[in-house]
Amino acid sequence: MAKTKQFFDRQTALTEAKTKIYQEYIEGYLPKLLMRFGTCLIADLFCGAGKNGNKNGSPLILIERINYILTVPQLKTKSNLKIHILFNDKDKSNIENLKKELENISYDKSIVNVILKSQSYENILPELIRQPEKAKIPKFFFLDPFSYANVKMNDLQNLMQLHSSEILFFSPLFHTYRFTKSETFDEKHKTRRFIEEFTTKGMIDYGNAQNYMYSIREKLLKVITINKKNITPYVRPVLLDGGATKNGLFLITSHQKGMLLMNKILIKNTDDGSTVNVKGLNQPKLFATEEVSTFYDDFKKRFLIFLNENKELTNEDICDFTIREGFAPKQVKRIIKEQFNNKKLRVFSMTGEEITSSIKWKIADDIKEITKFKIV
């Protein structure tokens, strides 16, 4: 308990990076969700005390962002808006402190329904999964456990089986990564169990934390399916690199647009599209991320393999592949132009007419018209 209290006494640079990404995602995600559905459930299951020292934690950031979002003119004209929020922390003192913090913030209680609970994660999860009154509304779960051992792979799978779910999952990677080569853990040790449950390769030398993080991504893609239809989710990892300490943040979503939004946020905030350099988080960059990134180079190689293996693809196929790989359509359009200029592919409309103008290729965030790309 003392360690938890000490954690909330101040905000570390890693926590600042994590909350910045969380805030930017909420700002982009929530307005679109409310315009389409008019309602949602947001559950912060390890919410903490509301503040980290004198800095706002995720619960207060969420309420403040909602207050801002509800001033958007398009939403002001929409009737029957309803945002259900659940803040949970097993430490009752954290919930009591959060309750006091919330009393000092005004928000529209006719729209924003806040519920505070103090239950263990293991007890509240089954309750969330079987709530019939919220079965058909979109859901966003923020899982930021104090210990890496709290969340199980099966928990993520159960949450993603719910209607229209997204998860933002924080993992203190370095607490497990540094032990991946250890030969001292028996089969029942919690660190060994986590590594073997959450990675594709288990207890081996990963070389670096980023490789370890991508092994977790592979396992999430391998194990988790959506809505009982065996659909593969979108999974976007980011490494929060604080030097001596490294953490991972994973978006797991069934929504292409949610993945695209996170890709754009991370490309803007990272040095290479994959790693947030915490010390340089707010420093301006001289070059666009994709121009100097091995992450982009690796994507380019994978895309060219994908292109050559399929011989013919639609713009929908290309954009979905790009978004799943962690980029936006504008990045893949540059690669396609290179291939087109080198006479390695041709582009056609659905009626068979050749398209030579890249403006008409319809490689974009929103696809209104289908085009075909053929390898020459």
Summary of the structure (lengths in Angstrom):
residues: 376
radius of gyration: 21.8
end to end distance: 64.5
largest distance: 69.4
contacts: 1156
relative contact order: 0.09
helix: 45%
strand: 19%
